[in-house]
């Protein structure tokens, strides 16, 4: 049973778009840590050099 939000539902929630992008980047960084510990090569998004 999957009670999580899909991408469309997530971006329809109230809140600023940039806050949502920051949340996605943070989740990617957290997932990357786990995946790297499992030997996977990952490259999460980076907000460096932008206004995010």
HTML snippet that shows the backbone in 3Dmol.js (N, CA, C, O; Angstrom):
<script src="https://3Dmol.org/build/3Dmol-min.js"></script>
<div id="view" style="width:600px;height:400px;position:relative"></div>
<script>
const pdb = `
ATOM      1  N   UNK A   1       0.844  -1.185   0.000  1.00  0.00           N
ATOM      2  CA  UNK A   1       0.000   0.000   0.000  1.00  0.00           C
ATOM      3  C   UNK A   1       0.884   1.241   0.000  1.00  0.00           C
ATOM      4  O   UNK A   1       1.727   1.402   0.882  1.00  0.00           O
ATOM      5  N   UNK A   2       0.697   2.111  -0.976  1.00  0.00           N
ATOM      6  CA  UNK A   2       1.498   3.321  -1.108  1.00  0.00           C
ATOM      7  C   UNK A   2       0.612   4.526  -0.814  1.00  0.00           C
ATOM      8  O   UNK A   2      -0.248   4.888  -1.616  1.00  0.00           O
ATOM      9  N   UNK A   3       0.831   5.141   0.343  1.00  0.00           N
ATOM     10  CA  UNK A   3       0.038   6.314   0.713  1.00  0.00           C
ATOM     11  C   UNK A   3       0.807   7.605   0.483  1.00  0.00           C
ATOM     12  O   UNK A   3       0.358   8.672   0.903  1.00  0.00           O
ATOM     13  N   UNK A   4       1.971   7.527  -0.184  1.00  0.00           N
ATOM     14  CA  UNK A   4       2.782   8.711  -0.441  1.00  0.00           C
ATOM     15  C   UNK A   4       2.203   9.577  -1.539  1.00  0.00           C
ATOM     16  O   UNK A   4       1.328   9.160  -2.298  1.00  0.00           O
ATOM     17  N   UNK A   5       2.711  10.784  -1.601  1.00  0.00           N
ATOM     18  CA  UNK A   5       2.277  11.722  -2.626  1.00  0.00           C
ATOM     19  C   UNK A   5       3.054  11.497  -3.912  1.00  0.00           C
ATOM     20  O   UNK A   5       4.245  11.187  -3.886  1.00  0.00           O
ATOM     21  N   UNK A   6       2.378  11.654  -5.019  1.00  0.00           N
ATOM     22  CA  UNK A   6       3.054  11.664  -6.305  1.00  0.00           C
ATOM     23  C   UNK A   6       3.617  13.055  -6.554  1.00  0.00           C
ATOM     24  O   UNK A   6       3.350  13.987  -5.797  1.00  0.00           O
ATOM     25  N   UNK A   7       4.386  13.186  -7.606  1.00  0.00           N
ATOM     26  CA  UNK A   7       5.003  14.480  -7.925  1.00  0.00           C
ATOM     27  C   UNK A   7       3.937  15.542  -8.157  1.00  0.00           C
ATOM     28  O   UNK A   7       4.047  16.658  -7.648  1.00  0.00           O
ATOM     29  N   UNK A   8       2.907  15.198  -8.923  1.00  0.00           N
ATOM     30  CA  UNK A   8       1.865  16.187  -9.216  1.00  0.00           C
ATOM     31  C   UNK A   8       1.166  16.635  -7.941  1.00  0.00           C
ATOM     32  O   UNK A   8       0.929  17.827  -7.748  1.00  0.00           O
ATOM     33  N   UNK A   9       0.831  15.679  -7.064  1.00  0.00           N
ATOM     34  CA  UNK A   9       0.157  16.028  -5.819  1.00  0.00           C
ATOM     35  C   UNK A   9       1.053  16.887  -4.936  1.00  0.00           C
ATOM     36  O   UNK A   9       0.586  17.833  -4.301  1.00  0.00           O
ATOM     37  N   UNK A  10       2.358  16.550  -4.897  1.00  0.00           N
ATOM     38  CA  UNK A  10       3.307  17.317  -4.093  1.00  0.00           C
ATOM     39  C   UNK A  10       3.341  18.773  -4.525  1.00  0.00           C
ATOM     40  O   UNK A  10       3.292  19.670  -3.684  1.00  0.00           O
ATOM     41  N   UNK A  11       3.424  19.015  -5.815  1.00  0.00           N
ATOM     42  CA  UNK A  11       3.540  20.387  -6.296  1.00  0.00           C
ATOM     43  C   UNK A  11       2.213  21.133  -6.291  1.00  0.00           C
ATOM     44  O   UNK A  11       2.195  22.347  -6.497  1.00  0.00           O
ATOM     45  N   UNK A  12       1.104  20.438  -6.061  1.00  0.00           N
ATOM     46  CA  UNK A  12      -0.186  21.113  -5.912  1.00  0.00           C
ATOM     47  C   UNK A  12      -0.436  21.541  -4.463  1.00  0.00           C
ATOM     48  O   UNK A  12      -1.355  22.317  -4.197  1.00  0.00           O
ATOM     49  N   UNK A  13       0.374  21.042  -3.528  1.00  0.00           N
ATOM     50  CA  UNK A  13       0.227  21.445  -2.140  1.00  0.00           C
ATOM     51  C   UNK A  13       0.560  22.928  -1.992  1.00  0.00           C
ATOM     52  O   UNK A  13       1.365  23.459  -2.757  1.00  0.00           O
ATOM     53  N   UNK A  14      -0.053  23.601  -1.014  1.00  0.00           N
ATOM     54  CA  UNK A  14       0.276  25.011  -0.794  1.00  0.00           C
ATOM     55  C   UNK A  14       1.745  25.176  -0.414  1.00  0.00           C
ATOM     56  O   UNK A  14       2.332  24.310   0.235  1.00  0.00           O
ATOM     57  N   UNK A  15       2.312  26.267  -0.814  1.00  0.00           N
ATOM     58  CA  UNK A  15       3.701  26.560  -0.472  1.00  0.00           C
ATOM     59  C   UNK A  15       4.444  27.100  -1.673  1.00  0.00           C
ATOM     60  O   UNK A  15       4.028  26.922  -2.818  1.00  0.00           O
ATOM     61  N   UNK A  16       5.544  27.759  -1.391  1.00  0.00           N
ATOM     62  CA  UNK A  16       6.343  28.366  -2.446  1.00  0.00           C
ATOM     63  C   UNK A  16       7.070  27.291  -3.251  1.00  0.00           C
ATOM     64  O   UNK A  16       7.523  26.289  -2.698  1.00  0.00           O
ATOM     65  N   UNK A  17       7.175  27.504  -4.531  1.00  0.00           N
ATOM     66  CA  UNK A  17       7.824  26.546  -5.427  1.00  0.00           C
ATOM     67  C   UNK A  17       9.271  26.291  -5.020  1.00  0.00           C
ATOM     68  O   UNK A  17       9.710  25.141  -4.998  1.00  0.00           O
ATOM     69  N   UNK A  18      10.019  27.348  -4.695  1.00  0.00           N
ATOM     70  CA  UNK A  18      11.427  27.177  -4.326  1.00  0.00           C
ATOM     71  C   UNK A  18      11.584  26.363  -3.049  1.00  0.00           C
ATOM     72  O   UNK A  18      12.557  25.623  -2.903  1.00  0.00           O
ATOM     73  N   UNK A  19      10.640  26.491  -2.124  1.00  0.00           N
ATOM     74  CA  UNK A  19      10.689  25.667  -0.912  1.00  0.00           C
ATOM     75  C   UNK A  19      10.528  24.193  -1.268  1.00  0.00           C
ATOM     76  O   UNK A  19      11.168  23.331  -0.665  1.00  0.00           O
ATOM     77  N   UNK A  20       9.683  23.908  -2.237  1.00  0.00           N
ATOM     78  CA  UNK A  20       9.477  22.528  -2.667  1.00  0.00           C
ATOM     79  C   UNK A  20      10.719  21.980  -3.367  1.00  0.00           C
ATOM     80  O   UNK A  20      11.079  20.817  -3.186  1.00  0.00           O
ATOM     81  N   UNK A  21      11.363  22.814  -4.155  1.00  0.00           N
ATOM     82  CA  UNK A  21      12.596  22.388  -4.829  1.00  0.00           C
ATOM     83  C   UNK A  21      13.666  22.097  -3.786  1.00  0.00           C
ATOM     84  O   UNK A  21      14.385  21.104  -3.898  1.00  0.00           O
ATOM     85  N   UNK A  22      13.779  22.953  -2.770  1.00  0.00           N
ATOM     86  CA  UNK A  22      14.747  22.713  -1.696  1.00  0.00           C
ATOM     87  C   UNK A  22      14.457  21.393  -0.992  1.00  0.00           C
ATOM     88  O   UNK A  22      15.379  20.652  -0.650  1.00  0.00           O
ATOM     89  N   UNK A  23      13.179  21.100  -0.776  1.00  0.00           N
ATOM     90  CA  UNK A  23      12.811  19.843  -0.119  1.00  0.00           C
ATOM     91  C   UNK A  23      13.215  18.645  -0.971  1.00  0.00           C
ATOM     92  O   UNK A  23      13.717  17.652  -0.443  1.00  0.00           O
ATOM     93  N   UNK A  24      13.004  18.728  -2.276  1.00  0.00           N
ATOM     94  CA  UNK A  24      13.379  17.636  -3.179  1.00  0.00           C
ATOM     95  C   UNK A  24      14.891  17.431  -3.158  1.00  0.00           C
ATOM     96  O   UNK A  24      15.363  16.295  -3.114  1.00  0.00           O
ATOM     97  N   UNK A  25      15.645  18.516  -3.189  1.00  0.00           N
ATOM     98  CA  UNK A  25      17.116  18.412  -3.161  1.00  0.00           C
ATOM     99  C   UNK A  25      17.567  17.777  -1.852  1.00  0.00           C
ATOM    100  O   UNK A  25      18.455  16.924  -1.857  1.00  0.00           O
ATOM    101  N   UNK A  26      16.977  18.173  -0.743  1.00  0.00           N
ATOM    102  CA  UNK A  26      17.336  17.587   0.547  1.00  0.00           C
ATOM    103  C   UNK A  26      17.039  16.085   0.565  1.00  0.00           C
ATOM    104  O   UNK A  26      17.857  15.295   1.036  1.00  0.00           O
ATOM    105  N   UNK A  27      15.872  15.695   0.053  1.00  0.00           N
ATOM    106  CA  UNK A  27      15.528  14.273   0.015  1.00  0.00           C
ATOM    107  C   UNK A  27      16.488  13.494  -0.881  1.00  0.00           C
ATOM    108  O   UNK A  27      16.851  12.360  -0.568  1.00  0.00           O
ATOM    109  N   UNK A  28      16.894  14.097  -1.987  1.00  0.00           N
ATOM    110  CA  UNK A  28      17.857  13.439  -2.872  1.00  0.00           C
ATOM    111  C   UNK A  28      19.195  13.236  -2.158  1.00  0.00           C
ATOM    112  O   UNK A  28      19.824  12.187  -2.297  1.00  0.00           O
ATOM    113  N   UNK A  29      19.622  14.237  -1.397  1.00  0.00           N
ATOM    114  CA  UNK A  29      20.893  14.118  -0.673  1.00  0.00           C
ATOM    115  C   UNK A  29      20.814  13.019   0.382  1.00  0.00           C
ATOM    116  O   UNK A  29      21.771  12.269   0.577  1.00  0.00           O
ATOM    117  N   UNK A  30      19.675  12.927   1.059  1.00  0.00           N
ATOM    118  CA  UNK A  30      19.496  11.872   2.056  1.00  0.00           C
ATOM    119  C   UNK A  30      19.495  10.496   1.394  1.00  0.00           C
ATOM    120  O   UNK A  30      20.132   9.565   1.886  1.00  0.00           O
ATOM    121  N   UNK A  31      18.785  10.372   0.287  1.00  0.00           N
ATOM    122  CA  UNK A  31      18.740   9.098  -0.436  1.00  0.00           C
ATOM    123  C   UNK A  31      20.108   8.746  -1.002  1.00  0.00           C
ATOM    124  O   UNK A  31      20.476   7.572  -1.036  1.00  0.00           O
ATOM    125  N   UNK A  32      20.866   9.744  -1.447  1.00  0.00           N
ATOM    126  CA  UNK A  32      22.192   9.497  -2.015  1.00  0.00           C
ATOM    127  C   UNK A  32      23.119   8.886  -0.976  1.00  0.00           C
ATOM    128  O   UNK A  32      23.918   8.007  -1.296  1.00  0.00           O
ATOM    129  N   UNK A  33      23.018   9.343   0.257  1.00  0.00           N
ATOM    130  CA  UNK A  33      23.840   8.784   1.325  1.00  0.00           C
ATOM    131  C   UNK A  33      23.565   7.293   1.496  1.00  0.00           C
ATOM    132  O   UNK A  33      24.491   6.492   1.621  1.00  0.00           O
ATOM    133  N   UNK A  34      22.312   6.937   1.498  1.00  0.00           N
ATOM    134  CA  UNK A  34      21.926   5.526   1.646  1.00  0.00           C
ATOM    135  C   UNK A  34      22.390   4.717   0.447  1.00  0.00           C
ATOM    136  O   UNK A  34      22.958   3.636   0.603  1.00  0.00           O
ATOM    137  N   UNK A  35      22.149   5.240  -0.750  1.00  0.00           N
ATOM    138  CA  UNK A  35      22.517   4.500  -1.961  1.00  0.00           C
ATOM    139  C   UNK A  35      24.024   4.329  -2.080  1.00  0.00           C
ATOM    140  O   UNK A  35      24.491   3.276  -2.513  1.00  0.00           O
ATOM    141  N   UNK A  36      24.786   5.342  -1.705  1.00  0.00           N
ATOM    142  CA  UNK A  36      26.249   5.222  -1.751  1.00  0.00           C
ATOM    143  C   UNK A  36      26.738   4.142  -0.788  1.00  0.00           C
ATOM    144  O   UNK A  36      27.684   3.415  -1.091  1.00  0.00           O
ATOM    145  N   UNK A  37      26.090   4.042   0.370  1.00  0.00           N
ATOM    146  CA  UNK A  37      26.491   3.004   1.333  1.00  0.00           C
ATOM    147  C   UNK A  37      26.208   1.611   0.786  1.00  0.00           C
ATOM    148  O   UNK A  37      26.784   0.627   1.249  1.00  0.00           O
ATOM    149  N   UNK A  38      25.323   1.533  -0.194  1.00  0.00           N
ATOM    150  CA  UNK A  38      25.004   0.258  -0.847  1.00  0.00           C
ATOM    151  C   UNK A  38      25.824   0.042  -2.113  1.00  0.00           C
ATOM    152  O   UNK A  38      25.593  -0.912  -2.857  1.00  0.00           O
ATOM    153  N   UNK A  39      26.788   0.940  -2.354  1.00  0.00           N
ATOM    154  CA  UNK A  39      27.682   0.782  -3.494  1.00  0.00           C
ATOM    155  C   UNK A  39      27.164   1.349  -4.805  1.00  0.00           C
ATOM    156  O   UNK A  39      27.729   1.070  -5.862  1.00  0.00           O
ATOM    157  N   UNK A  40      26.107   2.133  -4.754  1.00  0.00           N
ATOM    158  CA  UNK A  40      25.550   2.728  -5.971  1.00  0.00           C
ATOM    159  C   UNK A  40      26.236   4.062  -6.263  1.00  0.00           C
ATOM    160  O   UNK A  40      26.662   4.771  -5.352  1.00  0.00           O
ATOM    161  N   UNK A  41      26.332   4.384  -7.536  1.00  0.00           N
ATOM    162  CA  UNK A  41      26.856   5.676  -7.946  1.00  0.00           C
ATOM    163  C   UNK A  41      25.670   6.617  -8.174  1.00  0.00           C
ATOM    164  O   UNK A  41      24.826   6.359  -9.032  1.00  0.00           O
ATOM    165  N   UNK A  42      25.611   7.686  -7.421  1.00  0.00           N
ATOM    166  CA  UNK A  42      24.483   8.613  -7.516  1.00  0.00           C
ATOM    167  C   UNK A  42      24.982  10.044  -7.659  1.00  0.00           C
ATOM    168  O   UNK A  42      26.103  10.372  -7.271  1.00  0.00           O
ATOM    169  N   UNK A  43      24.132  10.878  -8.219  1.00  0.00           N
ATOM    170  CA  UNK A  43      24.462  12.295  -8.385  1.00  0.00           C
ATOM    171  C   UNK A  43      23.206  13.141  -8.165  1.00  0.00           C
ATOM    172  O   UNK A  43      22.489  13.452  -9.116  1.00  0.00           O
ATOM    173  N   UNK A  44      22.940  13.513  -6.902  1.00  0.00           N
ATOM    174  CA  UNK A  44      21.737  14.317  -6.636  1.00  0.00           C
ATOM    175  C   UNK A  44      21.868  15.711  -7.247  1.00  0.00           C
ATOM    176  O   UNK A  44      22.965  16.168  -7.568  1.00  0.00           O
ATOM    177  N   UNK A  45      20.735  16.365  -7.397  1.00  0.00           N
ATOM    178  CA  UNK A  45      20.741  17.727  -7.900  1.00  0.00           C
ATOM    179  C   UNK A  45      21.572  18.611  -6.995  1.00  0.00           C
ATOM    180  O   UNK A  45      21.731  18.332  -5.807  1.00  0.00           O
ATOM    181  N   UNK A  46      22.098  19.674  -7.565  1.00  0.00           N
ATOM    182  CA  UNK A  46      22.851  20.643  -6.803  1.00  0.00           C
ATOM    183  C   UNK A  46      22.247  22.015  -7.022  1.00  0.00           C
ATOM    184  O   UNK A  46      21.884  22.370  -8.144  1.00  0.00           O
ATOM    185  N   UNK A  47      22.143  22.775  -5.967  1.00  0.00           N
ATOM    186  CA  UNK A  47      21.603  24.132  -6.061  1.00  0.00           C
ATOM    187  C   UNK A  47      22.732  25.161  -6.067  1.00  0.00           C
ATOM    188  O   UNK A  47      22.468  26.363  -6.106  1.00  0.00           O
ATOM    189  N   UNK A  48      23.965  24.713  -6.029  1.00  0.00           N
ATOM    190  CA  UNK A  48      25.082  25.660  -6.000  1.00  0.00           C
ATOM    191  C   UNK A  48      25.133  26.461  -7.299  1.00  0.00           C
ATOM    192  O   UNK A  48      24.890  25.941  -8.388  1.00  0.00           O
ATOM    193  N   UNK A  49      25.448  27.711  -7.151  1.00  0.00           N
ATOM    194  CA  UNK A  49      25.540  28.574  -8.309  1.00  0.00           C
ATOM    195  C   UNK A  49      24.206  29.093  -8.799  1.00  0.00           C
ATOM    196  O   UNK A  49      24.123  29.718  -9.857  1.00  0.00           O
ATOM    197  N   UNK A  50      23.147  28.832  -8.019  1.00  0.00           N
ATOM    198  CA  UNK A  50      21.829  29.334  -8.398  1.00  0.00           C
ATOM    199  C   UNK A  50      21.217  30.058  -7.214  1.00  0.00           C
ATOM    200  O   UNK A  50      21.830  30.140  -6.150  1.00  0.00           O
ATOM    201  N   UNK A  51      20.037  30.573  -7.385  1.00  0.00           N
ATOM    202  CA  UNK A  51      19.382  31.320  -6.319  1.00  0.00           C
ATOM    203  C   UNK A  51      18.524  30.431  -5.435  1.00  0.00           C
ATOM    204  O   UNK A  51      17.782  30.935  -4.592  1.00  0.00           O
ATOM    205  N   UNK A  52      18.611  29.117  -5.612  1.00  0.00           N
ATOM    206  CA  UNK A  52      17.794  28.188  -4.811  1.00  0.00           C
ATOM    207  C   UNK A  52      18.393  28.024  -3.447  1.00  0.00           C
ATOM    208  O   UNK A  52      17.857  27.284  -2.622  1.00  0.00           O
TER     209      UNK A  52
END
`;
const viewer = $3Dmol.createViewer("view");
viewer.addModel(pdb, "pdb");
viewer.setStyle({}, {cartoon: {color: "spectrum"}});
viewer.zoomTo();
viewer.render();
</script>
